[in-house]
Amino acid sequence: AMSRGWTGLATCLASGLAATANCSLVDIATATRQDDSSEGLTLLHLAALSATPSAVALVMGWLQLQPGMEAVAWQAQGPHGMTPLHLLAAKAALEPSGSAMLQQIISQNQSIPARLW
């Protein structure tokens, strides 16, 4: 749901999982997927792949529940060392309005360590 930018469904699923597994939304946002289709990707990676500012904002909101986690999440490396910011930049290069979308996400997320971009 998150990789498609479906924030309502992602919220419902994450909230249900948090309640069932007795964990927090921060735990869910920082967990790494371990299936064949997206091994090593965090929820922020998947939100970045959606290239949807609202999906990125949703995950960042969950991460802000624990101070300092936003910066850690932006530095998380997935396959081939790709961070969520790398994925955003790659996606932006492929989208007609990608540059504006990338600029919007960066300007809304002051927690992105400057050395990453």
C-alpha positions in Angstrom: 0.0 0.0 0.0 2.8 2.4 0.9 4.7 1.9 -2.3 1.6 2.9 -4.2 1.0 6.0 -2.1 -2.2 4.6 -0.6 -1.8 6.4 2.8 -5.2 5.6 4.1 -4.8 1.9 3.7 -1.2 2.0 4.9 -2.4 3.8 8.1 -5.1 1.2 8.7 -2.7 -1.7 8.1 0.1 -0.2 10.3 -2.3 0.6 13.1 -3.8 -2.9 13.1 -0.3 -4.5 13.0 0.9 -2.3 15.9 -2.1 -3.3 18.0 -1.8 -7.0 17.1 2.0 -7.3 17.5 2.1 -5.0 20.5 4.6 -2.6 18.9 4.7 1.0 17.9 4.3 2.8 14.6 8.0 3.7 14.9 8.9 0.0 15.0 6.8 -0.6 11.9 8.3 2.4 10.1 11.8 1.3 10.8 11.4 -2.5 10.2 13.1 -3.9 7.1 11.1 -6.0 4.6 12.5 -9.4 4.0 10.6 -10.8 1.1 11.7 -11.4 -2.5 10.1 -8.3 -4.0 11.5 -5.6 -1.6 14.2 -7.2 0.6 16.0 -4.7 2.7 13.6 -1.8 2.2 12.1 0.2 5.0 8.7 1.8 4.9 10.4 5.1 4.1 12.0 3.4 1.1 8.6 2.2 -0.1 7.1 5.7 0.5 9.9 7.2 -1.6 9.2 4.7 -4.4 5.6 5.9 -4.5 7.0 9.5 -5.2 4.0 10.7 -3.2 4.7 13.6 -0.8 1.8 12.5 1.4 3.2 9.0 1.8 6.6 10.3 2.8 4.9 12.8 5.2 2.9 9.9 6.8 6.0 7.8 7.5 7.9 10.9 8.8 5.0 11.6 11.1 5.2 8.1 12.6 9.0 8.4 12.9 8.7 11.8 14.8 7.0 9.9 17.6 10.6 9.0 18.7 13.0 11.9 18.5 16.0 11.4 16.2 14.5 8.5 14.2 13.8 10.7 11.1 17.5 11.2 10.4 18.2 7.6 11.0 15.5 6.5 8.6 16.8 8.7 5.8 20.2 7.1 6.2 18.9 3.5 6.1 20.5 1.6 3.3 18.5 -0.9 1.2 19.8 -3.1 -1.6 23.0 -1.8 -3.2 23.3 0.8 -0.5 20.3 2.8 -1.8 18.8 5.2 0.8 15.2 6.5 0.5 16.7 9.8 -0.8 18.5 7.9 -3.6 15.1 6.3 -4.5 13.4 9.7 -4.5 16.0 11.2 -6.8 15.8 8.2 -9.2 12.0 8.3 -9.2 12.1 12.1 -9.7 14.3 11.7 -12.8 11.6 9.5 -14.4 8.6 11.6 -13.6 7.5 14.6 -15.6 7.1 16.7 -12.5 9.8 14.8 -10.6 12.0 17.8 -9.8 9.2 19.8 -8.2 8.1 16.7 -6.2 11.6 16.0 -5.0 12.1 19.7 -4.0 8.8 19.6 -2.1 9.7 16.5 -0.1 13.2 17.8 0.7 11.8 21.2 1.8 9.2 19.5 4.0 11.8 17.2 5.7 14.4 19.2 7.5 15.6 16.0 9.1 17.3 14.8 5.9 21.0 15.0 6.7 22.5 17.5 4.3 25.4 15.2 3.6 23.0 12.8 1.9 22.1 15.3 -0.8 
